[in-house]
C-alpha cells in the first residue's frame, strides 16, 4: 500500500467514526479497492469488540467480484 492509499484508508475509518457512512470516489487505478479492503479489515477486527456491521455495495459484475476475491488473497 502506498502512502496516499494508506491516507485514504485512514480517512475512511475516520469518516465511519464521525458519520457512520462513507462514500469513496476516484479515478480508475488509484487503489480504491485496496483502500476499501484495508479499511474494512481494520473495521472487522474492531467489530468483534463493538458488534458493528459492514455493508459493501458493488455492481453485480462477476469480473469485479473475482477481482476483489483475488486482491483479498
Residue pairs with C-beta under 8 A, 6 or more apart in sequence:
1 9
1 31
1 34
1 38
2 31
4 30
4 31
5 30
5 31
5 34
5 35
5 38
6 38
8 24
8 31
8 32
8 35
9 35
9 36
9 38
9 39
9 42
12 22
12 24
12 35
12 36
12 39
13 39
13 42
13 43
15 21
15 22
16 22
16 39
16 43
22 39
24 32
24 35
24 36
26 32
33 67
33 68
33 71
34 71
36 56
37 68
37 71
37 72
40 54
40 56
43 52
43 54
44 54
46 52
47 53
47 54
58 64
58 65
58 68
